[in-house]
């Protein structure tokens, strides 16, 4: 079924309740002829880790937010929950959603894995917005998926702002990224969907020979690739990393 603003694909995105990055970065990355709809995952749990698990426990009931909208792809724009669930429970959850919807479904983590696989990347450096507790879970998750975590750096900061991750500015990722210079890496992955990353990638799409990815960049690319085979190539991914799809939109968004 064709949708007026999405003849090439309609993506349903689930976003954590206070996240201020997912929709803006999806808007910048979504190619012409595609569109996305957004739904918020909500929780009254007290801690970040408890909320992440609560979001995922609400599937498949969460899907009712989109009713019968003709989605082509479902993207759960959350990465931290994958670490806490573990790969087996994550795979089971996504399989159950696919069974209900008959649509491809990704998380921030699985989209990143797909991108790293497309690049043939095994030795990775991580740029993390998390506190130390979630960092430990994160590294274990990526290793469980067959990757070698060579280096980790943190952009986390203690703050009185509304959220320690979502309140990070665009410079935080770039500053942390520079700490990985000189490392022997196949790729760099900037974690989470709440830390703004597109400006950092636009300024430095490669660190030496290593392409620089973020979970949000991978969600944007993988959702497009699942909707249209034209994007499902290594060349398309490298163009995406280089900003071919979104860099001009990012520059326009910064005009005063």
N, C-alpha and C positions, 0 to 999 in steps of 0.2 A: 504494500500500500504506500502510495506516495503522499508525503506531507509537504505543504506549500514551501516551507522554509528548510526542508530537509530531504530533497529528492535523492540525495546520495547516502543518507543514513541519519538515523535519530538515536542518540545515546541517552540513556537514563543514568544519572549520576546520583549516588548517595553520598552526602557530605556530613562530617561530624558537626554537631550543633553550633559551636562557636567558631568554626574554621572560617577565616576571612580570605583565604587564598585560592581555594578550589575553583569557585565560579569565575573570578577574574582571570586566572591562568587558563581555564578551559575556554573562556570567551576569546582570549588571544590566540589560542592554538587551533580552535575548530576550523577546519578547512571550508572554503566556499562550497555550498551545496549540502553541508551537514549542519546539524544543530544538536543542542543538548537540552534536556530538561533536568531540573535539580530537585532533589528531595533531601530534607534534613533528618539525620539520625539523632534522636534525643535520648537523654538518660539523666536521672536524678542521682546517680551514684556519686560518691564523695571524691574518689580519686581518679586520676587519668586512667590508670590501668583498669580499674573497675568499670569505668565508662566504656572503654574500648571493648571489653568483653560483653558488656550489656548491649552495645550496638549490634554486635553480631548475633547475640542470642535472640534478637527480635526478627531475624529472618526465618522463614519466608514471609511472615506477616507484613514486614516492611514494604513488600512489593505492592501492597494495596494502594500505596500513595500514588502510583502511576496508573491505577485501574487498568483499562484496556488500551492505553496509549500504544501505538504501533512501534515499540522500541526495536531497534536492530541489535543493540549492545547494551549490557548493564555493567556499569563501572562503580564499584564500591571504593570511593576515594579515601581510603584509610589504609595505613601501612602498619601501624603499631599493633593493631589487633591480630595481625597475622603472626607476629612474634609470640604473642601470648597464647594463641590457639595452638601453634605448632603446625607443621606442614600437613600431617595426616588429617587433623580436624579441619584445617582450612580446605583441603582438597575435597573432603566429604561435604562441607558446607556448600562449596561452589557447585559440586555435582548435584546437590539437592535443589539448588536454585535453577540450574539448567534444566532439571527434570520438570520443574513447575512451569518454567517460562518458555522452554525450547529456544532459548537465546544464549549466545556466548556471554559469559560473565567473568569479570576480572576484579582483582583488588590492586591497590598500589604495589603490593609486593609481587604478585604474579605478573603484572604488566612489566615490572622491572626485570623479572627473570626472563620473560620473553625477549625483551630488548637485549639483555646481556647475551642470551643464547644466539640471537641474530648476529651479534657482533663477534661471537666466538670468544667472549671474555670469561676468564676463570679467576684471574688474580685481580681483586678489586680493592679499592680504597673507599672507605665510608666517611661521609660528612654527616654528622648526627646533630639533630636539634634536641635530643632527649636528655633526661637526667641519667645518672649512672645506673639506676635500677633497670630502666628500659633499654639502655645501651647493651647490657649484658645479655638480655633476651634477644636483642636485635642480631648481634654477632652470631649467636648460636643458631638462629633461624637461617641466616644466609649460608652458614657452613652446612646445615642439614640439607640444604638444597644443592650441595655439591660445589660451592664456591670457596675459594681461598681468600679469607679476609686478611690482607697483607698489612693494612694500616687503618686506623680509625682516628678521626679528629672530631672535636665537638664545637658546635656553635651555641650550646646551651648557656643560658645566663639566669641567675636568680633575679627576679623582678617582682614588683608590686603591680604590674600591669594585669590586664584581665586574663591573660593566659601566657605561660612562659614560652610557648612555641609560636602561637598565632600572632603574638606581638613582636616577633623578630622583624627587623627591617631588612630591606633588600641587600644591604651591605654585609649582613652577618654571614650569609653563605659564601660570598666571595672572599671574605677575610679567612674563614675556616679552610676554604679550598686551597689557599696559598700554602697552608701548612703541609700539604701533600707533595709539593714540588720536589722533584728529584727521586721520587719513589718509583720502583719498577712495577708498573700497574698495567693491566689490560684495559681497565675502565675505572672511572670514579662514579660513585652513586651517592647523590645527596638525598638523604632519607626524609620520610614523612611527606604529608601533603599540606602541612600548615606553614612550613618555612618558605617564603618567597624565593624562587630559584631562577626564574627565567632571565633576570638581568645578569646574574652571575654567569650563566651559560652563554648568553649573548656576548659578554665581554671576553669569555675564555672557554670556547667550546671544546678545546683539547688542552690537557695538561701533559706537555711533552707529546708522546704518541697516544696517550690514553684519552678516549672520548669522555666527555663529562655529561653525565645523565642526572636526572632527578626523578623521583617517583612520580611527580606530577607530569613531567615531560613524557615519561613512559606511558602513563595513562592516556594522555592525549594522542600519542602515536599509536598505541595498541588499539584503542577504540576506533580510530580512523582505519587502521589496517583490517580490523575485523569487519567493519562496515564496507570497505572497498579494497579489493585485492591490489589495487594500484599502489597502496601504501605499504603492502606487506613484503617489502624487500629491504635488503641491507642498504642499498643506495638511498632509498626513501628515508630510512632511519638516520643515516648520516646527514642527509639534507635537513631532516627535522632537528637534529642536534645543532646543525649550523644555523638554524633559525629561518630556513627557507620558507616555512609555513607561517611563522609567527613574528619574526623579528621586526618587520615593518609595522605591524600592529602594536607591538610593544613600544616602538619609538613614537608612534602617534599618541599613545596613551600617556606619554611623558611630556608632551607639548604643553606649555603654559600659555 
